[in-house]
Every structure is written in C-alpha cells, then in structure tokens.
Amino acid sequence: MKHRHVKVAVVQSAPVLFDKQSAMDKIADMSREAAGQGARLIVFPEVFLPGYPRGLSFGARVGSRTADGRRSWERYWQSSIDIPGHETELWGELAKELGVYLVIGVVERDTEYSKGTLYNSMVYIGPDGLLLGKHRKLVPTGSERLLWGQGDGSTLTVIDTPFGTIGGLICWENYMPLARTAMYAQGIDIYIAPTADARDTWQSTIRHIACEGRCYVISSNQFATKASYPADLDGGDEIKGDDFILSRGGSAIIGPLGDYIVEPLYNQEGILVATLDLSQVTQSRFDFDVVGHYSRPDIFQLVVNHKKQDIVRTKD
C-alpha cells in the first residue's frame, strides 16, 4: 500500500555559472533547508550544475567558431559531471542523511566513447543513497544543440516510490506530445518538469500537462542574475545589454486537474513546499485517463524505442 501523502520541495535558485563547487554547496544547503521543512522529494532546476549559460554564444556563428568560444566550452565541460561519479556519490550520502529523494538537473559528460559530448540530464537519487536513474534531454532547443547531444529512449526514466511513480521531461521536451505520452504510459503520478523558460506561456504548458496527464506537475526554474556569472567569463560582454535579472524563475506546483497548488514564484530565490495528496491523482482519472479509457489504440498507437543507441556494437 502506497503512502497517499508526500511533502515535496521545489528549489528556485542559481549557482555561480561554471562553478561546480558553488552548485554542490547550494544543493547541500537548500536540500537541508527543504528537508527541515519535512520534504521527502526535492527538485532542482534544469542544468543547476553548473548553470544555464543564458545569453552566451560560445563564439559560434554559422560556418565559424572562435578560439575563445572553444575555451569557454572546455570550461563548461570541466565543470560538468560524470554519471555515476564523485558528485552523485556525494548526493547519495546527502539523500541518505536526509531521508529524501533528490532530482537534480545537471550537465553530464559522455564517459563511454569520445568523452567529448555533453548532455542536459537530470539524475534521481534515492533515500537509500543509490543512484536510481537519469534522463537525458531528447532534443536540445535552438542554440543549445551546439552544447548538448541528444538523448535516446533508454532514459525515459520513471522511478517507483512509496508515494507514487515519479519521472519527467526537461524544458521544451514537454512540447513533444509523443514524449509526454511515453511518460504517461509508464503510470506517472508526479511529473517533474525542470526548465529554463520563465515566460508566461510556460505556465500554460505545465498546467496543460497536469490536466492532460492527470498528475501532479513540479516545475523548477533558476532565478539567475548577472551576479551569478563569473567575472572572468569569455563572452561576458554578450549579456551587458541584458536586464540584471536573466531568469525571473516561475517555479510552481500544479495539481492533477490543472490548478496551482503553489503559484509561480518570480524575481527571487526560494523554496516552494507543498503536501501532495496522491488520492487526488486517482480521483482525477475518473473522467479522463489519457492512456486508459480515453485512448483509442484501434486508431492511434505509439511505438517507443527504449533501447540504448550505441555507436559501436560487437557481434558474436
């Protein structure tokens, strides 16, 4: 029998960009603060480690790249992490100490092949200290495609917990109807949507997902200012004309009928905390179950390839 209530926390903050230790310190401090308020599930924003490089071009234009841009990308690579690795082990110790589930947005280094590709990922850590899984963003958005590779279906991850099934997609993946359907079909109860989108339209998106999937939606965004950028950053001139607040946030918690449980937080750092009643998920599916009685498999079918896509395969 699953526990029907769980307290969750959504972190809205930003580390110093390209500073791994800054992110690690914030994750530890804010996790302890959230756990102190009784949270058992704590969610951090998209690429919280080592930060979202909003406004930076990395010296790239169509047909050319600069030496300074390559050095900036190497700096980003150096401040990213391996999964599993030293950082995930530290988070395991933290989660075990606090008795919580941690979901953290990170930039992940490829450790299997060339070690020259980064991924926009989120990791799941359990209260037993174990790395439970990860998800790699399927399609980086716009100029993000220069920074991050594409994930595959092997990381459409959901995690079974004592209070329900958790999982999610990152930022604009949530505009991919088939990706959402693949998540719903795995019985998701708490849908996690870390993002870098602070526009009003994002609120429409997460409310729609909650109503469509009949699930709780937890959306976490960074509150980032120019002060969170290192002073010695190559390409720092590119954001000189931008407002001081680079990302205003907008983290929120939505109920399974599309109503706010906690309304969006803007223009400040903070932690949103709410107690979720998972019986509301069951009740909400009485009249609409998108992959159940409201599906029409005689008309529509989705084929999901969950296999890991390897560049090299060895034949027997």
Phi, psi and omega in degrees: 000124180282150172290134186268352179232142176211140176266130182240157178227139178242122181269130172240106185195181174208141173275180168289125183303138179068013183244095184301319183293324176300316179294317180299318181295317180294320179299316180294312184295314185284332174294317178296320179297316180293317179296326177296339175266007175095005182290138175251344175232123184235126186243132177250160187290173174305136180036049177301325173248119003257029179108158179265119188278059184301131175089352183267141181259347186054033175064025186253132168228165177301119177093357180203152172227150181256160177295320177299320179295322177295321178294322177296319179294322177298321178298320176297316179300314182297330182269003177270180187230163171265148176231113357285166180186190184302317183293318180293330175294318178296320178294326176298318178296319180295313181297320179293318178300318185269345182070042186231162165268133176246134173236118191230129174280130185220163164260123187254134174275142171292123180247005185261324188240255188281345187061024182242012180238142175250153177231144171275109189230163165230142183247149178245123179242135183264165180291351173273001179089002184270147170284112187271337181165179177211163172227133175257130180306129186289318182223104172300148189264131174055233183292346174303336184295339176285333185267321191236143174280176180266135173284178177228182186291350181288345180245027169281071197273136165233152183236128176275127181236169178297343183249002178143176181268128180245154178173182179172184180230161188255122171049237190286356165304332183290352172272001181266103185303323182288325176295318177299317180299320178298325178286315179302321184292347177264013172078034186291132178254323178237111188259122186257125186230073174295147187209169169239013184260115182254012182282161179299327182297333178297325178296322175298322181296309185289330176290322177296316181300316179300315181290322180290313184273352184050055182217160170289143175239128176247116180246128183235127180233159176278141163262109188234139176235170177300333180294343179274003178261137180295147184293332185263026185284124171295132181086006181298334179298338184293338181254007183302323182276355181281161174299157180299318176277115182272327175220121186275355178096234184103017176302146184201165175233127186243141177276168188288359171250012174090007179267150177292129166274317171229123183290161184300141175258127183235149168062028175196157172281150178179175176233122176267132182231137178207152173263123180263135177258104186290345174296336178293330176296312179300313182297324183292337182273002177305316185250356178204117174229104193298331178248014178242243186290349177261008174266159176229077183296345175286343179248314185242133175221142178243129175255122182248125177267105181270003183283142174291134182264105183265140178286331180232129177234137181260125178271143176285000000 
